[in-house]
Amino acid sequence: SVTIWGVPDIFPIMPGTSDQNLRSVSGQGTIYFPYAGTLVANGKTSVELREELTEKMSKFFNDPQIDVAVARYNSKKIYILGEVTAPQKINLTETPLSLSDALGEVKGISTISAAGDQVFVVRQDKKNGEPKIYRADLSSPAGFIIAGNFYLEAQDIVYVNASGTARW
């Protein structure tokens, strides 16, 4: 969501959240904004994007006051599967999400059927595209402390194996 303050004739401010202020990030990680053109949004914080947009808009407007915020997250997701209470997809936000937090979101691992020592995080390696598999032992409370320091990334798959089954 991009809001330009002080130029109501060109960028009107609507009460509440206006879809007019929303910009979709393309599959290439870019957004288009009038007067500024196409900007790379991928990998930037809202502050970095606001600074770049302010610089470009300054060519056309005196001291533009710009606000940039993420209105919705749609593409950064993780998946929690297997022997958990409520398997689901979780959308990531700007707040980092640890493995412990993610398992809390799905109401924990199953106390009846889960093998707590066989919790896997499958992550695609960004360099060579090969999957990396991390294993967590959550069969004791100490494991959750360590899992609280392991942060998930977009497209991670968390899989909790069933007890008594063969490992991958």
Secondary structure, 3 states (H helix, E strand, C coil): CEEEECCCCCCCCCCCCCHHHCCCCCCCCEEEECCCEEEECCCCCHHHHHHHHHHHHCCCCCCCEEEECCCCCCCCEEEEEECECCCEEEECCCCCCEHHHHHHHCCCECCCCEEEEEEEEEEECCCCCCEEEEEECCCCHHHHHHHCCCECCCCCEEEEEECCCCCC
